[in-house]
Amino acid sequence: MIFQRRGPFQPGDHVQLTDDKGRRHRLVLAPGQSFHTHRGSVAHDDLIGADEGSVVRASGGTAYVALRPLLADYTVSMARGAAVVYPKDAAQIVGLADIFPGARVLEAGAGSGALSCWLLRAVGEAGLLVSFERRADFAGVARRNVEAYFGGPHPAWRLVIGDFPARPAGQAGADRVVLDLLAPWDQVAPAADCLNPGGLICCYVATTTQLSRVVEALRGHGGFDEPAAWEALQRGWHVEGLAVRPEHRMVGHTGFLVTARRLARGVSAPPRRRRPAKGAQADELESAR
Ligand SMILES: C[S@@+](CC[C@H](N)C(=O)[O-])C[C@H]1O[C@@H](n2cnc3c(N)ncnc32)[C@H](O)[C@@H]1O
């Protein structure tokens, strides 16, 4: 278990070892075992009972800082079925999709369970997260990852193997719907049926064409307020004395985020006052030729 463990390392703890070049290794502590790297081995017994943040030495002399992984570390190093939502985007989703303690959240697809971990941590034990995953093999990966993170089944989590939404249309009750799947525009109407008035839909898409389609689908549905769309870029900085500059490398592109709030039942979105830019619609482009 990683979540909420404190105090000295115990058997069963996940531990992250970081060497002097910033390279990371993850292991699960077991008495009598050793962790082998190309720089020698580290005895698990040297870690069991030590405080977090201790420094251990491999048999070859290399020093490693030992810490329990953060959720951001865990989600990028855990086993994957489908591609995971990166921490920079998960943080945006939790913050700007306003995932609150006690919230009732529907998620599709669960994929590898990375975003499920973030959502579960945000809703807490008093909330509810129902994650839909159409592929049984990916659902298995998601379950293993989530349960390894929380140290067992999370009381607020229901994993449904099947397509979103499994519930009949018209049955509301969700505060948030979070979609990370190929064609979220197909799920706009079912999501609207599931959402409480004032609830929020959040879609994560990889390409600009998907971004356009999902935003237009939300507008076309009429039951949402004007969607917001953005991407988050995270550029690390090298800071050493007076040598202060952006890192040469960054994660250049992951995806785009779209959010929109559910209007009251029977209410349609007021017409937009801002006229679409000339040529914004494909049919206008056609007729201008
Ligand atoms: C990119 S992955 C999701 C990754 C996940 N957010 C994570 O952080 O680990 C997209 C997943 O959506 C699933 N999927 C696609 N359409 C679906 C649907 N209508 N209902 C349920 N799952 C769906 C796919 O099988 C795939 O596993």
The ligand as a Tripos MOL2 file, in Angstrom:
@<TRIPOS>MOLECULE
LIG
   27    29     1     0     0
SMALL
NO_CHARGES

@<TRIPOS>ATOM
      1 C1         -6.9050    6.3940  -22.9590 C.3       1 LIG1
      2 S1         -7.7000    5.0950  -22.1230 S.3       1 LIG1
      3 C2         -8.1060    5.7850  -20.5640 C.3       1 LIG1
      4 C3         -6.9120    5.9450  -19.6450 C.3       1 LIG1
      5 C4         -7.2550    6.3240  -18.2170 C.3       1 LIG1
      6 N1         -7.8930    7.6070  -18.1600 N.3       1 LIG1
      7 C5         -6.0210    6.3050  -17.3390 C.2       1 LIG1
      8 O1         -5.5930    7.3890  -16.8890 O.co2     1 LIG1
      9 O2         -5.4630    5.2380  -17.0740 O.co2     1 LIG1
     10 C6         -9.2540    5.0330  -22.9330 C.3       1 LIG1
     11 C7        -10.0690    3.8060  -22.5240 C.3       1 LIG1
     12 O3        -11.4350    4.0040  -22.8520 O.3       1 LIG1
     13 C8        -12.0090    2.7340  -23.1410 C.3       1 LIG1
     14 N2        -13.2980    3.0320  -23.8160 N.ar      1 LIG1
     15 C9        -13.4850    3.5790  -25.0410 C.ar      1 LIG1
     16 N3        -14.8140    3.8090  -25.2730 N.ar      1 LIG1
     17 C10       -15.4740    3.3890  -24.1440 C.ar      1 LIG1
     18 C11       -16.8450    3.3730  -23.7330 C.ar      1 LIG1
     19 N4        -17.8230    3.8670  -24.5120 N.pl3     1 LIG1
     20 N5        -17.1590    2.8860  -22.5230 N.ar      1 LIG1
     21 C12       -16.1820    2.4100  -21.6950 C.ar      1 LIG1
     22 N6        -14.8640    2.4050  -22.0230 N.ar      1 LIG1
     23 C13       -14.5070    2.8950  -23.2170 C.ar      1 LIG1
     24 C14       -10.9260    2.0440  -23.9370 C.3       1 LIG1
     25 O4        -11.0650    0.6360  -23.9180 O.3       1 LIG1
     26 C15        -9.6500    2.5290  -23.2360 C.3       1 LIG1
     27 O5         -9.2190    1.5940  -22.2590 O.3       1 LIG1
@<TRIPOS>BOND
     1     1     2 1
     2     2     3 1
     3     2    10 1
     4     3     4 1
     5     4     5 1
     6     5     6 1
     7     5     7 1
     8     7     8 2
     9     7     9 1
    10    10    11 1
    11    11    12 1
    12    11    26 1
    13    12    13 1
    14    13    14 1
    15    13    24 1
    16    14    15 ar
    17    14    23 ar
    18    15    16 ar
    19    16    17 ar
    20    17    18 ar
    21    17    23 ar
    22    18    19 1
    23    18    20 ar
    24    20    21 ar
    25    21    22 ar
    26    22    23 ar
    27    24    25 1
    28    24    26 1
    29    26    27 1
@<TRIPOS>SUBSTRUCTURE
     1 LIG1         1 GROUP 0 **** ****
